[in-house]
Amino acid sequence: MAKVSAEQFSREGDKYLGRSYSEMDCQEFVERAMRDAGLNMNLAGSNAWLREVMKNGWVGSPEECKAKFGCVPTGALLFIHAFDGKEPEKYKKDGIGNASHIGFVTHRNDGAIHSSASRGMVCTSKFADKTIKNGGWNKIGLYNKFTYNEAVDRILNGGEATPAGEDTDTQEDEEMYTAILEGGNAGKPINIRKKPDGDLQDQLPQGTKVTVLDESGNWCKIEYKKGSRSVTGYVKGDFVVVDDEAPADESDIPSEDFDDDDDWGNETVNITLSMTAREAAYALPVLEKLVDAIVDKVGRG
């Protein structure tokens, strides 16, 4: 059987967001996305999947995955695992434990996608490439019927890890290119940071043209004009690709005060939100809290 792209597998999952859990549980959702990507599988639950990947791939903690492969790649399978004795009877003697849930890493590198019984539908959840204490995604599965990226595939198939100090980023030698910042909520400015996951440096309107100087993981080093000056900073890679499916991370909502020579802070910004009723049910309470926080900070009237 030919291998399939883990990236494509991850993207196939997006079209099922909001689909009812009663229609597809966690295993059926994973296998449906696999079939759409070209891999036809039919196993008996998340415990069967954990054991399948252990035999035909690699399983370990998020920290072990990053240490061995350099990252937790897009399309990696995610398990919630415990030695709680709740695995099906036929698995109790193998000592592997119970995989109570399965999902996979999104192509946006901002979390997991899975069919959730508690939320009643296919949805996304946070996953920061680390083990979460007291529950959460704690096992990574890399399946050898997928292709991930050159470095991961080489190690997964028995090759050697990249020597210490050598960059595993396959995009290292790509030439710089121009791009347009776009993505997230319509009209919302894009956050530019001083370094990946670093302090907020600036905000640029959507549609701003920039030059991408380098790429590392899900971050791009960019150059842009600030008045007569050329400035460099870092932006999430999702926002340099025209892709309406790449929402902004909640943690990236700006909260800092800015001191800047430009008078952009006094400009009026109109924001239009478009969402389904189901999405609104989750989003409106968050937006109401955000508005209250802003009003408390800047004052009313």
C-alpha positions in Angstrom: 0.0 0.0 0.0 1.4 3.4 -1.0 2.0 5.8 1.8 -0.2 8.9 2.2 0.6 12.5 3.2 0.1 13.2 6.9 -0.4 16.9 5.9 -3.3 15.9 3.6 -4.8 13.6 6.2 -4.8 16.5 8.7 -6.4 18.9 6.2 -9.1 16.4 5.3 -10.3 16.5 8.9 -11.3 20.2 8.7 -14.3 19.5 6.5 -15.9 17.5 9.3 -15.7 20.3 11.9 -19.1 20.6 13.7 -20.2 17.1 12.6 -22.1 15.3 15.4 -20.4 12.8 17.6 -23.4 10.5 17.2 -22.5 10.4 13.5 -18.8 9.7 13.9 -17.0 8.9 17.2 -13.3 9.6 17.7 -12.2 6.4 15.8 -14.6 6.9 12.9 -13.6 10.5 12.5 -9.9 9.6 12.3 -10.5 6.8 9.9 -12.8 8.9 7.7 -10.1 11.6 7.3 -7.6 8.8 6.5 -9.9 7.3 3.8 -10.3 10.8 2.3 -6.5 11.1 2.2 -6.2 7.7 0.5 -5.6 5.3 3.4 -8.4 2.8 4.1 -8.4 1.5 7.6 -11.0 -0.1 9.9 -9.9 -0.9 13.4 -11.9 -1.5 16.6 -11.4 1.7 18.6 -8.7 3.9 20.0 -7.1 1.0 21.9 -6.7 -0.9 18.7 -5.1 2.2 17.1 -2.6 2.6 19.8 -1.4 -1.0 19.4 -1.4 -0.7 15.6 0.9 2.3 15.7 3.1 0.7 18.3 3.6 -2.2 15.9 3.9 -0.2 12.8 5.4 3.1 13.8 6.4 4.9 17.0 4.6 5.9 20.2 5.9 8.1 23.0 5.2 11.3 24.9 5.2 14.7 23.3 8.6 15.4 24.9 10.0 12.2 23.7 8.7 12.9 20.2 10.4 16.3 20.1 13.6 14.9 21.4 13.7 12.1 18.8 12.2 13.7 15.8 12.8 17.4 16.4 9.0 18.2 16.4 5.5 16.9 16.8 4.6 16.9 13.1 1.3 17.8 11.4 -0.9 14.7 11.2 0.6 12.9 14.2 -1.9 10.8 16.0 -2.8 11.9 19.5 -3.9 9.6 22.3 -5.2 10.1 25.9 -3.6 7.2 27.7 -3.7 5.9 31.2 -3.0 2.7 33.2 -6.4 2.8 34.7 -7.6 -0.7 33.9 -10.4 0.6 31.7 -9.2 -0.9 28.4 -11.3 -3.6 26.8 -10.9 -7.1 28.4 -9.0 -8.5 25.4 -6.2 -5.9 26.0 -5.8 -6.2 29.7 -3.0 -8.7 29.6 -0.7 -6.9 27.2 0.4 -4.3 29.8 0.0 -1.4 27.3 -2.8 0.4 29.2 -5.9 2.2 28.0 -6.2 4.7 25.1 -9.5 6.3 25.9 -9.5 8.8 23.0 -7.8 9.5 19.7 -7.3 12.6 17.5 -4.5 14.2 15.5 -2.4 17.3 15.1 -4.0 20.0 12.9 -2.2 21.4 9.9 -2.3 24.8 11.5 0.0 23.6 14.3 -2.2 25.2 16.9 -3.8 22.1 18.5 -5.7 18.9 18.1 -8.7 18.0 16.0 -11.0 15.2 17.2 -14.6 14.0 17.7 -15.4 14.9 21.3 -18.1 13.0 23.3 -18.2 15.8 25.9 -18.7 18.6 23.3 -20.9 16.4 21.1 -19.1 17.1 17.8 -15.9 17.2 15.8 -13.9 20.1 17.2 -10.5 21.5 17.9 -8.7 21.7 21.2 -5.5 23.2 22.5 -2.3 21.1 22.3 1.1 22.8 22.9 3.3 19.9 22.1 3.7 19.0 25.7 2.2 16.5 28.2 -0.7 18.0 30.1 -0.8 16.9 33.8 -4.0 15.4 35.1 -5.3 14.3 31.7 -5.2 15.5 28.1 -3.2 14.4 25.1 -0.2 12.5 26.5 0.9 10.0 23.7 2.0 10.8 20.2 1.7 8.2 17.4 3.7 8.4 14.2 2.4 5.8 11.7 4.7 4.4 9.1 2.0 4.4 6.5 2.2 8.2 6.5 4.8 10.5 5.2 5.5 13.5 7.5 8.6 15.4 6.5 12.1 14.4 5.3 13.7 14.5 8.7 10.9 12.7 10.5 10.5 10.1 7.8 14.2 9.3 7.8 14.2 8.6 11.5 10.9 6.8 11.6 12.1 4.4 8.9 15.3 3.5 10.7 17.6 6.3 9.7 19.8 8.4 11.9 18.8 11.6 13.6 20.2 14.8 12.3 23.6 15.5 14.0 23.5 18.0 16.9 23.7 21.6 15.7 22.4 20.8 12.2 19.2 22.5 11.2 16.4 20.0 10.3 14.3 22.7 8.6 13.9 21.5 5.0 13.0 25.1 4.0 16.3 26.5 5.1 17.7 27.0 1.6 14.6 28.5 0.1 14.9 32.0 -1.3 13.1 34.8 0.3 9.7 35.8 -1.2 7.0 38.4 -1.0 3.7 37.6 0.7 0.5 39.2 1.9 -0.6 39.0 5.5 -4.0 37.6 5.7 -6.1 35.2 7.9 -8.0 35.0 11.1 -11.0 37.2 11.6 -11.9 39.7 8.9 -10.5 43.2 9.6 -8.4 42.0 12.6 -4.8 43.2 12.5 -2.0 40.6 12.4 0.3 40.4 15.4 4.1 40.8 14.7 6.4 39.5 17.4 10.0 40.2 18.3 10.8 36.5 18.1 8.8 33.3 17.8 6.4 33.2 20.7 8.0 36.4 22.0 6.7 39.8 23.0 4.4 41.7 20.7 6.3 44.1 18.5 3.7 45.6 16.2 0.4 45.0 14.4 -0.1 45.2 10.7 -3.4 45.5 8.8 -4.5 42.5 6.7 -3.4 42.8 3.1 0.0 44.3 4.1 2.8 43.2 1.7 5.9 41.8 3.4 9.1 39.9 2.5 9.5 36.5 4.1 13.2 36.2 5.0 13.2 32.8 6.7 10.9 30.1 8.0 11.2 28.0 11.1 8.4 25.7 12.2 5.2 27.7 12.1 6.9 31.1 12.3 8.2 33.3 9.5 10.8 36.0 9.8 9.5 39.0 7.8 10.6 42.4 6.7 8.1 45.2 6.2 8.0 49.0 5.9 7.4 51.2 9.0 7.3 54.7 7.6 10.6 55.1 5.8 12.2 52.3 7.8 12.5 48.6 7.0 11.7 46.5 10.1 12.0 42.8 10.7 9.8 40.7 13.0 8.1 37.3 13.3 4.6 36.3 12.3 2.8 33.0 12.5 3.1 31.2 9.2 -0.7 30.8 9.0 -1.0 34.5 8.3 1.4 34.7 5.3 -0.7 32.2 3.4 -4.1 33.2 1.9 -6.1 30.6 3.8 -9.5 31.4 5.4 -9.2 28.1 7.4 -6.3 29.5 9.5 -7.8 31.2 12.5 -5.8 33.3 14.9 -4.8 31.7 18.2 -6.7 33.0 21.2 -3.4 33.6 23.0 -2.4 36.0 20.2 -5.1 38.5 20.9 -3.1 41.7 21.8 -3.3 42.8 25.4 -0.3 45.1 25.7 -0.1 48.9 25.7 2.0 50.3 22.8 4.2 53.3 22.6 4.8 54.1 18.9 5.6 57.1 16.8 2.7 56.4 14.5 -0.8 57.4 15.4 -2.4 54.1 14.5 -3.9 53.7 17.9 -6.4 56.4 17.3 -7.7 55.0 14.0 -11.2 53.4 13.9 -11.3 49.7 13.1 -14.5 48.0 11.9 -14.7 44.3 12.6 -17.3 42.0 11.0 -17.8 38.5 12.3 -19.4 35.7 10.2 -20.1 32.4 11.9 -22.6 29.6 12.2 -25.1 29.5 15.0 -23.2 26.6 16.6 -19.9 28.6 16.4 -21.7 31.7 17.8 -22.8 29.7 20.9 -19.2 29.1 21.8 -17.8 32.4 20.6 -20.2 35.0 22.0 -19.5 34.4 25.7 -15.8 34.9 25.0 -16.4 38.0 22.9 -18.6 39.5 25.7 -15.8 39.0 28.2 -13.3 40.6 25.8 -15.4 43.7 25.3 -15.9 44.1 29.1 -12.2 43.8 29.6 -11.5 46.5 27.0 -14.2 48.8 28.4 -12.8 48.4 31.9 -9.3 49.3 30.6 -10.0 52.3 28.3 -13.1 53.6 30.1 -16.6 54.1 29.0 -18.0 56.9 26.8 
